[in-house]
Amino acid sequence: MIRKREPNWKSAEERARVSAELLEEAETLTARGAIATPADLKRASLPPPLAVPSPLPVPPPPAAALTEPTVEAEEEDPLAALNDAIAASPDDAALLRERAARLAELGRYASAKRDLERVLKRHPDDITALTSLGILLSRKGLWSEAAPHLARVVEREPERGEVWYQLGETLNRLNDLAGSRAAYERAVALEPSHRRALYGLGIVLDRLMRPDEATQMYRRSREAPGR
């Protein structure tokens, strides 16, 4: 407790002692606590906060829910029946040709090619297999492989206008312009309204630097009612 200061404390030493005691008392009050603010008094008057219960544990799912749904059986292979038939009769040319056509439709050209080659190995003059293989190879851009098969077809059956057209396309790709022109002209002779053959012939005539004849073929192609 600070002594009551007397008015007769005049010496410097006495004044210094009193100041030190005042500072010590102020520090003690600060350590014991600060003066409450209005906000502190307001919070003190509020009721205690409600206790928030902890969340209940989530029960595990039933055993059935943990089981993955049954996967339905995959769609059957569309070629399954044909595969079975060929397994029973591996050298049946008709079955092999049919499967090759189905494989080509599905874009499985390598498998289709193998089936057609199996047919031709046993039946070298099978016109349907030769034609199919020639067209298949043309679609794959294998022009040099396609040309001999198509040529064999028209050699054995020269009235096939569509095959003459395919041969003309193939020879044009191989830069055999004379052979391509002859094949296109034969196709047009057999089918005068064959639009693609007329147009192909126009292209070859253009490449042979015969623009007037090429223009005539292009005009005929535009006016042709056929394919």
Number of C-alpha atoms within 10 A of each C-alpha: 6 9 8 7 10 7 6 7 11 9 8 8 9 12 12 11 10 16 10 10 13 14 10 12 12 10 10 10 11 10 8 8 8 8 9 8 8 9 8 10 10 9 10 10 8 8 7 8 6 6 6 6 6 6 6 6 6 6 6 8 8 8 7 8 9 9 8 7 8 6 6 6 6 6 6 8 9 9 12 10 11 16 16 11 14 17 11 10 12 13 13 15 20 13 18 25 22 16 20 26 22 17 18 17 11 10 11 13 20 14 14 25 21 14 23 25 19 19 22 18 11 12 13 12 15 15 18 15 28 24 20 21 27 28 22 21 20 21 13 11 13 16 20 15 14 25 21 14 22 25 20 16 23 19 11 11 12 15 16 16 23 19 22 26 28 25 31 30 24 29 23 23 16 15 13 13 19 14 16 25 25 17 27 31 21 21 28 21 14 16 19 18 18 22 21 22 30 26 21 23 30 26 21 23 20 15 14 13 11 13 15 11 14 22 16 13 21 19 14 18 23 13 11 15 11 12 10
